Amino acid sequence: MARFFLTRHGETVWNRERKYQGQSDVPLTDEARIQAKSLSERLKDEKIDVIYASDLGRTMETAEIIAEHHGRKVVPAPLMRELNFGIWEGMTYDEIMQKWAKEYNKWQDDPFNEKPPKGETLSELCERVSKFFMKAAQDHPDGRILVVSHAGPIRAILSVLLNLKQDFFWKFKISNTSLTIIEYDGLKQLSESDAFIVMVNDTYHLKFI
């Protein structure tokens, strides 16, 4: 059974400004690099067979910092990108409500079937990250797999694995450079599998920065 070490990228400028990022390329802050270095130190004695990262800049850079102790090249994984928020990317909640209140409320009421203008639904997000997860588990049976992604995809994996009601999707807090560990063999679809969760949103390493 493969063991997945899932982490969210380090803090970005738009995280600080509380803007929707989605698939926009937003740079890391200096604090983010400290966060990533701290997680790198925590994982330095772990055997890591492969390192994947969403192909956005903030995830690739976070992964490259973590990879320093493992001598592994980071493999881009576009399927693990954040949810596409379409034209809302770069806006705060207040800015969206000023221009797109009707559309935003409609999306909030049913985000699994509705999408931001020019964006994607949560159902589409869950489908693509589950596809990545299954293939990675099949490609690396019994492997130890580090995946640097975003809050949305990590929530999606947890929600699919647990077959949660749609309302529970947002109930997981996924902090910058937090560690979530899941074991999964890829033999069945994630929602039907014997996968189990070892840890969620652990940030113990950040206490030392």
Steps between C-alpha positions, in 0.01 A plus 500: 500500500638841403541767766419853386647802675273786395586861569370838397739758356647769722334835561448730200442871460134434420462278806592805706263720302218242523458483124375200307805348329379197312729426209659845482877497552557691822848525657596370841581734785829484689304340785395223260859402434562475874188283533616273219849471648349399832296224336809395305686453828211301642500263202874475442527153656192364321557275201333681210482314168344770284400864536205643308378859501223694339669675209433850633795706620407510868474121524805424287719734708369356827570148371851588387585627849366182660682287241845629600553215747382225266685551173177465304386702202153649546251355251231750389144376556245730329211289629588614853446868425267705717134542407460736206313803635477658154455874489483521880871430534683799644187629673406507866162378622377861531611582145322194363181587687502851355497372140394137508276457806229302319750264336703459818197412711385252236845339501510488881161327509618219268875516427508138382277582204540875457825670407647849522481679163766334280597274793426140601276313740610313810385181327753564225769566760422176685504302176840620384680470834356151552629404155849622592492325836405164354765512228773610743413212734506253209828638364669479840360199688634506856663833412534804722364788300528870582238719334512879529161642409235742625225508761224417252652180358593373847144563622376322186709189570376484859138556398507231232678251725244548776196524267400816680186698444569798277439746783804360684754583228602832659523358854868402464752763594808458279777738608802608298765223505284284725546124475221256414586129464286243321567136410338364183572211262327629186326167435152654522358846459593710803140518625472119491848415621657383824699822522531660839607830650804511725517873567325823395631858499788439739709816548725394785814597303382861480532539877875526454506805271 
